[in-house]
Each structure stands twice: as C-alpha cells, then as structure tokens.
Amino acid sequence: MSAGDAAPLILIVEDEPKLARLLADYLAADGFATRCIDDGAAAVAEVRKNDAALMLLDLMLPGKDGLTICREVRAFAAIPIIVVTARVDEIDRLLGLELGADDYICKPFSPREVVARVRAVLRRVAPTPRVTVERLVVDDARFEITLDGRRMELTQVEFRLLKTLAAAPGRIYSREQLLDKLYEDRRVVLDRTVDSHVKNVRRKLAEIAPAEDLIRSIYGVGYTLELPSRQ
C-alpha cells in the first residue's frame, strides 16, 4: 500500500466489546482501518454507508442475527464476509456459506488467525483482468458475469464458482478442486456445499438460457461448463 492509499476498512460486527477491541487492535497493527458495530440492526446500514473492504460478522447479535444480515447485504453488495461465531453445528455452517459468506471462523480463535484469514480472503477476491469466454464475460473489477449480454445476480461464492468453470470450458472439476477454489478452510466446508452452489448457478443461467443445461454433472467425478456458440 502506497503512502497515499487509504488503509482497507474492516467492519467488525461483534457485540462482545473486549473481543471487538482485540480484533480491531490486531487488524490495526497489520495495517487495516476498523469500525466496530455492536448492534445487528445497524450492520446493514453501515455497509451501505462505508466503502469497506471486508466484514467480520458474528452470528449471535442483538437486533438482527448474522444470517439475516448476510442475506440482506448479499442482496446489494459484494463485500467479502467472514462469519465469526461460537455456533459450530453443520447446518449453520452450510447455511452461512450458502447465503454468501466467504469464510467461517469458530470461537475460540487466535486473533492472528483472523488477520491471516482476512488477508487470504482479500487476496482471493482481488480483481483480475476482464475475461471473455465466447458468450460469457467475467469482469472481476465490477464483480460481474454476463451471459449473452445479460448480467447475472451472483453471490461471492457463486461468482467464484462460475468464474472457475469458465476459465476452462469443457474441463471437468472435481468437488474437491472446486472447494479449493471457493474456500481455503476445508475444516468448515462440506462437499455437498458445492452441489448446492452449482444448483443455484444453474438456476440463474437458466433464467437467461432456459433451453440449455450449461453446467453438466459428470457422475462420480464433478462438473464442467459447456458453452456452445450461438449460431
């Protein structure tokens, strides 16, 4: 980061003051700016007001729970979200990721681990040049994928999934390979999560090209993107 650049802003949505302050101190020491929000009802408005680089989001919050916040934010913003929570059951994990969370950290945790995860997610979502694959255009800078000139409404995870498949049309990706592209922490992600994301992306592709099944399942192997040219 050059001297003239502003420090990336991290929104810390956490109602435990000591924990929020601890995270803020460690992030500040690593070069980030922070803003702490202790009320779930105020979190969505803060995302709208601030040009934040990432949000650390607790699930158990007063005013509005973290899963609702995640769902509402994903309706209008592509900000990366790392869910931080003491709720460790698999249903909450799967649901949180399906709603568009980019990573999931369980309490108790090391603050250094959180900083490392923040860095990893920001590297993963860093813009790369616009890529055009026949009918599909992937624009990282605008967090946008268009099919046949029509923009798709995608979550962060769905965007990365379709971007990965579009990077090599016809190549078969296993679930494990796709998980490696979507999440760096395999401890909190289930293989069936990929199937759920593929289902959502298929539905959104079908809204534009209803007569085509562009993502094909290869039984026992994985998934591939087939993108026939329009005549």
C-alpha positions as a Markdown table, in Angstrom:
| # | Residue | x | y | z |
|---|---|---|---|---|
| 1 | Met | 0.0 | 0.0 | 0.0 |
| 2 | Ser | 1.5 | 3.3 | -1.0 |
| 3 | Ala | 1.7 | 6.3 | 1.3 |
| 4 | Gly | -1.3 | 8.0 | -0.5 |
| 5 | Asp | -3.6 | 4.9 | -0.2 |
| 6 | Ala | -6.2 | 4.7 | 2.5 |
| 7 | Ala | -6.0 | 1.6 | 4.8 |
| 8 | Pro | -8.6 | -1.0 | 3.8 |
| 9 | Leu | -11.6 | -0.7 | 6.1 |
| 10 | Ile | -12.8 | -3.8 | 8.0 |
| 11 | Leu | -16.2 | -3.7 | 9.6 |
| 12 | Ile | -16.3 | -5.7 | 12.8 |
| 13 | Val | -19.9 | -6.7 | 13.7 |
| 14 | Glu | -19.5 | -8.1 | 17.2 |
| 15 | Asp | -21.4 | -7.4 | 20.4 |
| 16 | Glu | -18.7 | -8.5 | 22.8 |
| 17 | Pro | -16.7 | -5.2 | 23.4 |
| 18 | Lys | -13.5 | -6.9 | 24.5 |
| 19 | Leu | -13.4 | -9.3 | 21.6 |
| 20 | Ala | -14.3 | -6.5 | 19.1 |
| 21 | Arg | -11.5 | -4.3 | 20.5 |
| 22 | Leu | -9.0 | -7.2 | 20.4 |
| 23 | Leu | -9.8 | -7.9 | 16.7 |
| 24 | Ala | -9.6 | -4.2 | 15.9 |
| 25 | Asp | -6.2 | -3.9 | 17.6 |
| 26 | Tyr | -4.7 | -6.8 | 15.8 |
| 27 | Leu | -6.1 | -5.7 | 12.4 |
| 28 | Ala | -4.8 | -2.1 | 13.0 |
| 29 | Ala | -1.4 | -3.5 | 13.8 |
| 30 | Asp | -1.5 | -5.2 | 10.4 |
| 31 | Gly | -2.3 | -2.0 | 8.5 |
| 32 | Phe | -6.2 | -2.1 | 8.4 |
| 33 | Ala | -8.6 | 0.5 | 9.4 |
| 34 | Thr | -11.6 | -0.8 | 11.5 |
| 35 | Arg | -15.1 | 0.2 | 12.5 |
| 36 | Cys | -16.9 | -1.8 | 15.3 |
| 37 | Ile | -20.7 | -2.3 | 15.2 |
| 38 | Asp | -22.3 | -4.0 | 18.3 |
| 39 | Asp | -25.9 | -4.0 | 17.1 |
| 40 | Gly | -27.1 | -6.3 | 14.3 |
| 41 | Ala | -29.9 | -3.8 | 13.4 |
| 42 | Ala | -27.3 | -1.2 | 12.4 |
| 43 | Ala | -24.9 | -3.5 | 10.4 |
| 44 | Val | -26.6 | -3.3 | 7.0 |
| 45 | Ala | -26.8 | 0.5 | 7.1 |
| 46 | Glu | -23.1 | 0.6 | 8.0 |
| 47 | Val | -22.3 | -1.5 | 4.9 |
| 48 | Arg | -24.3 | 1.0 | 2.8 |
| 49 | Lys | -22.5 | 4.0 | 4.3 |
| 50 | Asn | -18.9 | 2.7 | 4.3 |
| 51 | Asp | -16.7 | 1.6 | 1.4 |
| 52 | Ala | -15.4 | -1.3 | 3.4 |
| 53 | Ala | -13.0 | -4.0 | 2.1 |
| 54 | Leu | -14.4 | -6.8 | 4.3 |
| 55 | Met | -16.9 | -7.6 | 7.1 |
| 56 | Leu | -16.2 | -9.8 | 10.1 |
| 57 | Leu | -19.7 | -10.9 | 11.2 |
| 58 | Asp | -20.8 | -12.6 | 14.4 |
| 59 | Leu | -24.0 | -14.7 | 14.1 |
| 60 | Met | -25.4 | -14.1 | 17.6 |
| 61 | Leu | -26.2 | -10.4 | 17.7 |
| 62 | Pro | -28.8 | -8.2 | 19.3 |
| 63 | Gly | -31.3 | -6.5 | 17.0 |
| 64 | Lys | -30.7 | -8.8 | 14.0 |
| 65 | Asp | -28.9 | -12.1 | 13.7 |
| 66 | Gly | -25.9 | -12.6 | 11.5 |
| 67 | Leu | -27.5 | -14.9 | 8.9 |
| 68 | Thr | -30.2 | -12.3 | 8.2 |
| 69 | Ile | -27.5 | -9.6 | 7.9 |
| 70 | Cys | -25.6 | -11.8 | 5.5 |
| 71 | Arg | -28.7 | -12.4 | 3.3 |
| 72 | Glu | -29.6 | -8.7 | 3.3 |
| 73 | Val | -26.1 | -7.5 | 2.5 |
| 74 | Arg | -25.7 | -10.0 | -0.3 |
| 75 | Ala | -28.8 | -8.5 | -2.0 |
| 76 | Phe | -26.9 | -5.3 | -2.8 |
| 77 | Ala | -23.2 | -5.6 | -2.1 |
| 78 | Ala | -20.3 | -7.9 | -3.0 |
| 79 | Ile | -18.3 | -7.1 | 0.2 |
| 80 | Pro | -16.4 | -10.2 | 1.4 |
| 81 | Ile | -17.9 | -11.6 | 4.6 |
| 82 | Ile | -16.1 | -13.8 | 7.2 |
| 83 | Val | -18.6 | -15.2 | 9.7 |
| 84 | Val | -17.2 | -15.4 | 13.3 |
| 85 | Thr | -19.3 | -17.5 | 15.7 |
| 86 | Ala | -19.5 | -20.0 | 18.6 |
| 87 | Arg | -22.3 | -21.8 | 16.7 |
| 88 | Val | -20.5 | -24.8 | 15.2 |
| 89 | Asp | -23.2 | -27.2 | 14.1 |
| 90 | Glu | -23.1 | -28.2 | 10.4 |
| 91 | Ile | -26.5 | -26.7 | 9.5 |
| 92 | Asp | -25.4 | -23.3 | 10.5 |
| 93 | Arg | -22.1 | -23.7 | 8.7 |
| 94 | Leu | -23.7 | -24.8 | 5.5 |
| 95 | Leu | -26.4 | -22.2 | 5.6 |
| 96 | Gly | -24.0 | -19.4 | 6.3 |
| 97 | Leu | -21.8 | -20.3 | 3.3 |
| 98 | Glu | -24.8 | -20.7 | 1.0 |
| 99 | Leu | -26.0 | -17.2 | 2.0 |
| 100 | Gly | -22.8 | -15.8 | 0.6 |
| 101 | Ala | -20.2 | -15.9 | 3.4 |
| 102 | Asp | -16.6 | -16.2 | 2.1 |
| 103 | Asp | -15.2 | -17.9 | 5.2 |
| 104 | Tyr | -16.2 | -19.2 | 8.6 |
| 105 | Ile | -14.2 | -19.0 | 11.8 |
| 106 | Cys | -15.3 | -20.7 | 15.0 |
| 107 | Lys | -14.7 | -19.3 | 18.5 |
| 108 | Pro | -12.4 | -19.6 | 20.3 |
| 109 | Phe | -9.8 | -18.5 | 17.8 |
| 110 | Ser | -6.5 | -16.8 | 17.7 |
| 111 | Pro | -6.7 | -13.1 | 16.6 |
| 112 | Arg | -3.6 | -13.8 | 14.4 |
| 113 | Glu | -5.6 | -16.5 | 12.6 |
| 114 | Val | -8.4 | -14.0 | 11.9 |
| 115 | Val | -5.9 | -11.5 | 10.5 |
| 116 | Ala | -4.5 | -14.2 | 8.3 |
| 117 | Arg | -8.0 | -15.2 | 7.1 |
| 118 | Val | -8.8 | -11.6 | 6.3 |
| 119 | Arg | -5.6 | -11.3 | 4.2 |
| 120 | Ala | -6.4 | -14.7 | 2.5 |
| 121 | Val | -10.0 | -13.7 | 1.5 |
| 122 | Leu | -8.9 | -10.3 | 0.3 |
| 123 | Arg | -6.2 | -11.9 | -1.9 |
| 124 | Arg | -8.8 | -14.4 | -3.2 |
| 125 | Val | -11.3 | -11.7 | -4.2 |
| 126 | Ala | -8.7 | -9.3 | -5.6 |
| 127 | Pro | -9.7 | -8.1 | -9.1 |
| 128 | Thr | -8.1 | -9.7 | -12.2 |
| 129 | Pro | -8.5 | -8.6 | -15.8 |
| 130 | Arg | -11.8 | -8.9 | -17.6 |
| 131 | Val | -12.1 | -12.3 | -19.3 |
| 132 | Thr | -14.3 | -13.2 | -22.2 |
| 133 | Val | -15.2 | -16.8 | -23.0 |
| 134 | Glu | -17.4 | -16.8 | -26.1 |
| 135 | Arg | -20.8 | -15.9 | -24.7 |
| 136 | Leu | -19.7 | -15.4 | -21.1 |
| 137 | Val | -17.9 | -12.3 | -19.8 |
| 138 | Val | -16.2 | -12.3 | -16.4 |
| 139 | Asp | -15.4 | -8.9 | -15.0 |
| 140 | Asp | -13.7 | -9.0 | -11.7 |
| 141 | Ala | -13.3 | -5.3 | -11.3 |
| 142 | Arg | -17.1 | -4.9 | -11.4 |
| 143 | Phe | -17.8 | -8.3 | -9.7 |
| 144 | Glu | -20.0 | -9.1 | -12.8 |
| 145 | Ile | -20.6 | -12.0 | -15.1 |
| 146 | Thr | -22.8 | -11.6 | -18.1 |
| 147 | Leu | -24.2 | -14.4 | -20.4 |
| 148 | Asp | -25.3 | -13.4 | -23.8 |
| 149 | Gly | -25.1 | -9.7 | -22.7 |
| 150 | Arg | -27.3 | -10.1 | -19.7 |
| 151 | Arg | -25.9 | -9.6 | -16.2 |
| 152 | Met | -26.3 | -12.4 | -13.6 |
| 153 | Glu | -27.0 | -11.7 | -9.9 |
| 154 | Leu | -24.5 | -13.8 | -8.1 |
| 155 | Thr | -23.2 | -14.2 | -4.6 |
| 156 | Gln | -19.4 | -14.0 | -4.0 |
| 157 | Val | -19.2 | -17.8 | -3.9 |
| 158 | Glu | -21.4 | -18.3 | -7.0 |
| 159 | Phe | -19.2 | -15.8 | -8.8 |
| 160 | Arg | -16.0 | -17.7 | -8.0 |
| 161 | Leu | -17.6 | -21.0 | -8.9 |
| 162 | Leu | -18.8 | -19.8 | -12.3 |
| 163 | Lys | -15.5 | -18.0 | -12.9 |
| 164 | Thr | -13.5 | -21.1 | -12.2 |
| 165 | Leu | -15.6 | -23.2 | -14.6 |
| 166 | Ala | -15.5 | -20.5 | -17.2 |
| 167 | Ala | -11.7 | -20.4 | -17.0 |
| 168 | Ala | -11.5 | -23.7 | -18.9 |
| 169 | Pro | -14.8 | -24.7 | -20.6 |
| 170 | Gly | -15.0 | -28.4 | -21.1 |
| 171 | Arg | -12.6 | -29.2 | -18.2 |
| 172 | Ile | -14.1 | -31.4 | -15.5 |
| 173 | Tyr | -13.5 | -30.1 | -12.0 |
| 174 | Ser | -13.9 | -32.4 | -9.0 |
| 175 | Arg | -15.8 | -31.2 | -6.0 |
| 176 | Glu | -12.5 | -31.1 | -4.1 |
| 177 | Gln | -10.9 | -28.9 | -6.8 |
| 178 | Leu | -13.9 | -26.5 | -6.7 |
| 179 | Leu | -13.8 | -26.3 | -2.9 |
| 180 | Asp | -10.1 | -25.4 | -3.1 |
| 181 | Lys | -11.1 | -22.5 | -5.3 |
| 182 | Leu | -14.0 | -21.4 | -3.2 |
| 183 | Tyr | -12.8 | -21.8 | 0.3 |
| 184 | Glu | -9.3 | -22.0 | 1.9 |
| 185 | Asp | -10.6 | -23.5 | 5.2 |
| 186 | Arg | -11.7 | -27.1 | 4.3 |
| 187 | Arg | -12.5 | -27.9 | 8.0 |
| 188 | Val | -15.8 | -26.0 | 8.0 |
| 189 | Val | -17.0 | -26.8 | 4.4 |
| 190 | Leu | -18.9 | -29.9 | 3.3 |
| 191 | Asp | -18.5 | -31.5 | -0.1 |
| 192 | Arg | -22.3 | -31.1 | -0.7 |
| 193 | Thr | -21.9 | -27.4 | -0.4 |
| 194 | Val | -20.6 | -27.4 | -4.0 |
| 195 | Asp | -23.7 | -29.2 | -5.2 |
| 196 | Ser | -25.9 | -26.5 | -3.6 |
| 197 | His | -23.9 | -23.7 | -5.2 |
| 198 | Val | -24.0 | -25.4 | -8.6 |
| 199 | Lys | -27.7 | -25.8 | -8.3 |
| 200 | Asn | -28.1 | -22.0 | -7.7 |
| 201 | Val | -25.8 | -21.1 | -10.5 |
| 202 | Arg | -27.6 | -23.5 | -12.9 |
| 203 | Arg | -30.9 | -21.8 | -12.0 |
| 204 | Lys | -29.5 | -18.4 | -12.7 |
| 205 | Leu | -28.0 | -19.5 | -16.0 |
| 206 | Ala | -31.4 | -21.0 | -17.0 |
| 207 | Glu | -33.1 | -17.6 | -16.4 |
| 208 | Ile | -31.0 | -16.3 | -19.4 |
| 209 | Ala | -30.7 | -19.5 | -21.5 |
| 210 | Pro | -33.6 | -21.7 | -20.5 |
| 211 | Ala | -33.2 | -24.2 | -23.3 |
| 212 | Glu | -29.6 | -25.1 | -22.3 |
| 213 | Asp | -28.0 | -27.0 | -19.4 |
| 214 | Leu | -24.7 | -25.2 | -19.4 |
| 215 | Ile | -23.2 | -26.9 | -16.3 |
| 216 | Arg | -23.0 | -30.6 | -16.8 |
| 217 | Ser | -22.6 | -33.2 | -13.9 |
| 218 | Ile | -20.2 | -36.0 | -14.6 |
| 219 | Tyr | -21.4 | -38.8 | -12.3 |
| 220 | Gly | -18.8 | -39.6 | -9.6 |
| 221 | Val | -16.3 | -37.1 | -11.0 |
| 222 | Gly | -17.6 | -33.5 | -10.8 |
| 223 | Tyr | -18.8 | -30.6 | -13.0 |
| 224 | Thr | -17.9 | -29.0 | -16.3 |
| 225 | Leu | -19.1 | -25.9 | -18.1 |
| 226 | Glu | -20.3 | -26.5 | -21.7 |
| 227 | Leu | -20.8 | -23.3 | -23.6 |
| 228 | Pro | -21.9 | -23.9 | -27.2 |
| 229 | Ser | -21.6 | -21.0 | -29.6 |
| 230 | Arg | -24.8 | -19.3 | -30.6 |
| 231 | Gln | -25.4 | -19.6 | -34.4 |
